[in-house]
């Protein structure tokens, strides 16, 4: 599996990954080669998390998103499933539900421990052009991603749901990042698969390169060389992802976090949220820390100010995660990766 190619994590984080948020685990499963370039990624929250979603663009592929509205019954989710395969790939979420159900995790609907319904919102990207027809994630992909989930470092690039991703003219992939905000940690994981470009083709510099923290992108000097690339099979797209925080938030506050993360997406690709994208970001709040502790006082104005700081960080972290996804990606047949188009960016002597 492709590991992050960034340098040391920014100060105040451990891995510069969404798993820096306590209570968040990530697992990937994919197939690449012999007509395959697709996969699934699961974000597990064993202790459950308050959740919300923000969806933009004209071509979404989602599951269990209506229940995340603040006025609806269920408050917490057990996992989020991200997958390739377009609408077919939503089947991967069934594997996540099965895995959780076997472990009696879910929304209680009876008196006995096994009488639960796992709550697993899901979203998919369009990666069918990278696969022979019929090769797409299914129940087994979601189950295997759960089996692989850990709280450790998160593999990036051409892995999991990002195996067949494409962003504009380049290979897309999975990226992650995190940031400390006072006593809280905000993390993001993005599956970069957008209709727009993530890189200035006239220079080779990612649009969100200026969000870098502590040299995390591992590039001593950005290229200054134009290239001419053609994109194929870009009829449908979609960038999907998750932003997480260890603060105790309501569903409505969680949605503000997801809205802010979409701002980070828009900083990283141009154009964003088109009719051909189904950009979807989930937000998770594990509730490890009370938000009022950061504000210092328990008042509505103070809580709003603290929430605003978390939202501002969510935009930055999601944008950084998207740059990581592009830089860590590796080429697949018919689609070149950033590191193959601008190899000088990774030349330590350059």
C-alpha positions as CSV (number, residue, x, y, z in Angstrom):
1,X,0.0,0.0,0.0
2,X,1.3,3.5,-0.8
3,X,2.3,5.4,2.3
4,X,2.4,9.2,2.7
5,X,5.3,10.8,1.0
6,X,5.2,13.9,3.1
7,X,7.9,14.8,5.6
8,X,7.4,15.1,9.4
9,X,3.9,15.9,10.6
10,X,3.1,19.5,11.5
11,X,3.8,20.4,15.1
12,X,1.1,19.4,17.5
13,X,0.0,16.3,15.5
14,X,1.3,12.7,15.6
15,X,0.8,11.4,12.1
16,X,-0.7,14.4,10.2
17,X,-3.7,12.1,9.6
18,X,-7.4,11.9,10.4
19,X,-6.4,9.2,12.9
20,X,-4.8,11.8,15.1
21,X,-8.4,12.5,16.2
22,X,-8.9,10.1,19.2
23,X,-11.5,7.4,18.4
24,X,-11.1,7.4,14.6
25,X,-9.8,4.4,12.6
26,X,-9.2,4.1,8.9
27,X,-9.0,1.0,6.7
28,X,-8.5,0.5,2.9
29,X,-9.2,-2.3,0.5
30,X,-8.6,-2.2,-3.2
31,X,-7.8,-4.1,-6.3
32,X,-5.3,-2.7,-8.9
33,X,-4.3,-4.4,-12.2
34,X,-5.8,-6.9,-14.6
35,X,-8.7,-4.6,-15.4
36,X,-9.1,-3.3,-11.8
37,X,-8.4,0.1,-10.3
38,X,-11.0,0.7,-7.6
39,X,-11.5,0.1,-3.9
40,X,-13.2,1.1,-0.6
41,X,-12.1,3.1,2.5
42,X,-13.9,3.0,5.8
43,X,-13.6,5.5,8.6
44,X,-14.6,3.6,11.8
45,X,-15.6,5.2,15.1
46,X,-15.9,2.4,17.6
47,X,-17.3,4.7,20.2
48,X,-19.7,6.2,17.7
49,X,-19.7,9.9,16.7
50,X,-22.2,12.6,16.1
51,X,-22.3,13.1,12.3
52,X,-23.5,15.4,9.6
53,X,-23.0,15.8,5.8
54,X,-22.7,18.6,3.2
55,X,-23.3,17.7,-0.4
56,X,-22.6,20.0,-3.4
57,X,-22.5,19.5,-7.1
58,X,-24.9,18.0,-9.5
59,X,-24.0,14.3,-9.5
60,X,-24.0,12.8,-6.0
61,X,-23.9,9.1,-5.2
62,X,-24.8,8.6,-1.5
63,X,-26.5,6.4,1.1
64,X,-28.0,7.1,4.5
65,X,-27.5,10.9,4.3
66,X,-31.1,11.9,5.1
67,X,-30.8,10.5,8.7
68,X,-28.0,13.0,9.3
69,X,-30.3,16.0,9.2
70,X,-30.4,17.6,12.7
71,X,-34.2,17.1,13.0
72,X,-34.0,13.3,12.5
73,X,-33.8,10.6,15.2
74,X,-30.4,9.0,14.9
75,X,-27.7,11.2,16.4
76,X,-24.6,9.0,16.0
77,X,-23.0,6.9,13.4
78,X,-20.7,3.8,13.6
79,X,-18.7,4.4,10.4
80,X,-18.5,6.2,7.1
81,X,-17.9,4.2,3.9
82,X,-16.2,5.8,0.9
83,X,-16.0,3.8,-2.3
84,X,-15.3,3.7,-6.0
85,X,-17.7,2.0,-8.5
86,X,-20.2,4.8,-8.8
87,X,-23.7,3.7,-7.6
88,X,-22.7,0.1,-7.8
89,X,-20.0,0.8,-5.2
90,X,-22.6,1.7,-2.6
91,X,-22.8,-2.1,-2.0
92,X,-19.5,-1.8,-0.1
93,X,-21.4,-0.2,2.7
94,X,-23.3,-3.5,3.2
95,X,-20.0,-5.1,4.0
96,X,-19.3,-2.4,6.7
97,X,-22.8,-3.0,8.1
98,X,-22.3,-6.7,8.2
99,X,-18.9,-6.3,10.0
100,X,-20.4,-4.0,12.6
101,X,-23.4,-6.1,13.1
102,X,-21.3,-9.2,13.8
103,X,-19.7,-7.1,16.7
104,X,-23.1,-5.9,18.0
105,X,-22.3,-2.3,17.1
106,X,-25.1,0.0,16.0
107,X,-28.4,1.7,16.9
108,X,-30.2,-0.4,19.5
109,X,-33.6,-1.7,18.3
110,X,-34.2,-4.5,20.8
111,X,-33.3,-5.6,24.3
112,X,-30.6,-8.1,23.4
113,X,-27.0,-7.0,22.5
114,X,-27.2,-8.3,18.9
115,X,-30.4,-6.4,18.1
116,X,-28.8,-3.4,16.6
117,X,-28.8,-1.6,13.2
118,X,-25.3,-0.3,12.3
119,X,-25.5,3.3,11.0
120,X,-23.2,3.7,8.0
121,X,-23.6,6.7,5.7
122,X,-21.7,6.2,2.4
123,X,-20.6,8.1,-0.7
124,X,-19.0,6.9,-4.0
125,X,-16.8,8.3,-6.7
126,X,-17.1,7.7,-10.4
127,X,-14.1,5.6,-11.4
128,X,-15.7,3.2,-13.9
129,X,-13.4,4.2,-16.9
130,X,-10.5,2.8,-14.9
131,X,-12.1,-0.7,-14.7
132,X,-13.4,-3.4,-16.9
133,X,-17.2,-3.3,-16.7
134,X,-18.3,-5.3,-13.8
135,X,-15.1,-4.7,-11.8
136,X,-16.3,-2.6,-8.9
137,X,-16.4,-2.7,-5.1
138,X,-18.9,-5.0,-3.4
139,X,-19.8,-6.3,0.1
140,X,-16.4,-8.0,0.4
141,X,-14.5,-4.7,-0.2
142,X,-16.3,-2.9,2.7
143,X,-15.8,-5.9,5.0
144,X,-12.1,-6.1,4.2
145,X,-11.6,-2.4,4.7
146,X,-13.1,-2.8,8.2
147,X,-10.7,-5.7,8.9
148,X,-7.8,-3.5,7.9
149,X,-8.9,-0.4,10.0
150,X,-6.4,0.9,12.5
151,X,-5.7,4.1,14.5
152,X,-2.2,4.2,13.0
153,X,-0.7,5.9,10.0
154,X,-3.1,6.2,7.0
155,X,-1.9,5.0,3.6
156,X,-2.3,7.7,0.9
157,X,-2.4,7.9,-2.9
158,X,-3.6,5.1,-5.1
159,X,-5.2,3.1,-2.3
160,X,-8.7,2.3,-1.1
161,X,-11.5,4.4,-2.6
162,X,-8.8,6.4,-4.3
163,X,-7.4,3.5,-6.4
164,X,-9.1,4.6,-9.5
165,X,-9.5,8.3,-8.8
166,X,-8.8,11.0,-11.3
167,X,-8.5,14.8,-10.8
168,X,-8.7,16.8,-14.0
169,X,-5.9,15.6,-16.2
170,X,-4.0,13.7,-13.5
171,X,-4.3,10.6,-11.3
172,X,-6.2,11.4,-8.1
173,X,-6.0,9.5,-4.8
174,X,-6.6,9.6,-1.1
175,X,-5.0,12.2,1.1
176,X,-5.2,13.0,4.8
177,X,-4.0,15.8,7.2
178,X,-4.6,17.0,10.7
179,X,-4.2,20.2,12.8
180,X,-4.3,21.1,16.5
181,X,-6.7,23.9,17.5
182,X,-6.0,24.7,21.1
183,X,-6.7,21.4,22.9
184,X,-8.7,20.0,20.0
185,X,-7.6,18.0,16.9
186,X,-9.2,18.4,13.5
187,X,-8.4,15.8,10.8
188,X,-9.5,15.2,7.3
189,X,-9.5,12.4,4.7
190,X,-10.2,13.2,1.1
191,X,-10.8,11.0,-2.0
192,X,-9.6,13.4,-4.8
193,X,-11.6,12.7,-7.9
194,X,-12.7,16.1,-9.3
195,X,-13.7,17.3,-12.7
196,X,-11.6,20.4,-12.1
197,X,-7.8,20.5,-12.0
198,X,-5.9,20.5,-8.7
199,X,-2.7,21.8,-10.3
200,X,-1.8,24.8,-12.3
201,X,-0.8,23.1,-15.6
202,X,1.2,26.2,-16.6
203,X,3.5,25.8,-13.6
204,X,3.0,22.4,-11.9
205,X,2.1,24.0,-8.6
206,X,-1.0,22.7,-6.7
207,X,-3.7,25.3,-6.2
208,X,-3.6,24.7,-2.4
209,X,0.2,24.5,-2.1
210,X,0.2,27.6,0.0
211,X,-1.6,25.7,2.8
212,X,1.5,23.6,3.5
213,X,2.6,23.3,7.2
214,X,6.1,22.5,8.2
215,X,7.2,21.2,4.8
216,X,4.6,18.4,4.9
217,X,4.4,18.1,1.1
218,X,8.0,17.1,0.8
219,X,8.7,19.4,-2.1
220,X,11.8,21.6,-1.8
221,X,10.7,23.8,-4.8
222,X,7.6,23.7,-6.9
223,X,8.1,23.2,-10.6
224,X,7.8,26.1,-13.0
225,X,7.2,24.1,-16.2
226,X,4.0,24.0,-18.2
227,X,2.7,20.7,-19.6
228,X,-0.1,19.8,-22.0
229,X,-2.3,17.0,-20.7
230,X,-5.5,15.5,-22.0
231,X,-8.2,14.0,-19.8
232,X,-10.3,11.0,-20.7
233,X,-13.5,9.6,-19.3
234,X,-14.4,12.7,-17.3
235,X,-18.2,12.6,-17.8
236,X,-18.8,12.1,-14.1
237,X,-16.6,12.7,-11.1
238,X,-17.0,13.5,-7.4
239,X,-14.7,14.3,-4.5
240,X,-15.7,12.7,-1.2
241,X,-14.3,12.8,2.3
242,X,-14.6,13.0,6.0
243,X,-13.6,15.7,8.5
244,X,-13.4,14.8,12.1
245,X,-12.9,16.5,15.5
246,X,-12.7,15.3,19.1
247,X,-15.0,18.1,20.3
248,X,-18.5,17.4,21.5
249,X,-20.8,18.9,18.9
250,X,-24.5,18.8,17.9
251,X,-25.5,17.5,14.5
252,X,-26.2,21.1,13.4
253,X,-22.7,22.1,14.6
254,X,-21.2,19.1,12.8
255,X,-22.8,20.3,9.6
256,X,-21.1,23.6,9.9
257,X,-17.8,21.7,10.0
258,X,-18.7,19.8,6.8
259,X,-19.7,23.1,5.1
260,X,-16.3,24.6,6.0
261,X,-14.5,21.5,4.7
262,X,-16.2,22.1,1.3
263,X,-14.5,25.5,1.3
264,X,-11.2,23.7,1.5
265,X,-12.2,21.5,-1.4
266,X,-12.9,24.6,-3.5
267,X,-9.5,26.0,-2.7
268,X,-7.8,22.8,-3.9
269,X,-9.6,22.2,-7.3
270,X,-10.9,24.6,-10.0
271,X,-13.7,24.6,-10.8
272,X,-15.3,22.8,-7.9
273,X,-18.9,21.7,-7.2
274,X,-19.8,21.4,-10.9
275,X,-22.9,19.7,-12.4
276,X,-20.5,16.8,-13.1
277,X,-19.3,16.5,-9.5
278,X,-21.2,15.1,-6.5
279,X,-18.9,16.6,-3.9
280,X,-19.8,15.1,-0.5
281,X,-18.1,15.7,2.9
282,X,-19.1,14.0,6.1
283,X,-18.3,15.5,9.5
284,X,-17.7,13.4,12.7
285,X,-17.5,14.7,16.3
286,X,-16.3,12.0,18.7
287,X,-17.1,14.1,21.7
288,X,-13.9,13.4,23.7
289,X,-13.6,17.1,24.8
290,X,-16.3,19.6,25.7
291,X,-16.2,22.6,23.3
292,X,-16.9,25.1,26.2
293,X,-13.5,24.2,27.7
294,X,-11.7,25.7,24.8
295,X,-13.8,28.9,24.9
296,X,-13.0,29.3,28.6
297,X,-16.6,30.3,29.5
298,X,-20.0,28.6,29.0
299,X,-21.9,31.1,26.9
300,X,-23.5,31.0,23.5
301,X,-21.1,33.6,22.0
302,X,-18.1,31.8,23.4
303,X,-19.2,28.4,22.0
304,X,-19.9,30.0,18.6
305,X,-16.4,31.5,18.5
306,X,-14.8,28.2,19.4
307,X,-16.8,26.4,16.7
308,X,-15.8,29.0,14.2
309,X,-12.1,28.2,15.0
310,X,-12.7,24.5,14.3
311,X,-14.5,25.3,11.0
312,X,-11.7,27.5,9.9
313,X,-9.3,24.7,10.6
314,X,-11.5,22.2,8.8
315,X,-11.2,24.2,5.6
316,X,-7.4,24.3,5.8
317,X,-7.1,20.6,6.7
318,X,-9.3,19.4,3.9
319,X,-7.4,21.5,1.4
320,X,-4.1,20.0,2.6
321,X,-5.5,16.5,2.5
322,X,-6.4,17.0,-1.1
323,X,-2.8,18.1,-2.0
324,X,-1.5,15.0,-0.3
325,X,-3.9,12.9,-2.3
326,X,-2.6,14.3,-5.6
327,X,1.1,14.1,-4.6
328,X,1.0,10.6,-3.2
329,X,-0.9,9.1,-6.2
330,X,0.8,6.7,-8.6
331,X,0.0,6.2,-12.3
332,X,-2.3,3.6,-13.6
333,X,-2.7,2.6,-17.3
334,X,-3.9,5.6,-19.3
335,X,-3.6,8.1,-16.5
336,X,-0.4,9.8,-15.4
337,X,0.3,10.8,-11.8
338,X,1.7,14.2,-10.7
339,X,5.1,12.6,-9.7
340,X,5.5,11.3,-13.2
341,X,4.6,14.5,-14.9
342,X,6.7,16.8,-12.7
343,X,9.4,14.4,-11.2
344,X,11.7,17.4,-10.5
345,X,9.4,18.3,-7.6
346,X,10.6,15.2,-5.7
347,X,14.3,15.6,-6.7
348,X,16.2,16.4,-3.5
349,X,18.9,17.9,-5.6
350,X,16.6,20.1,-7.6
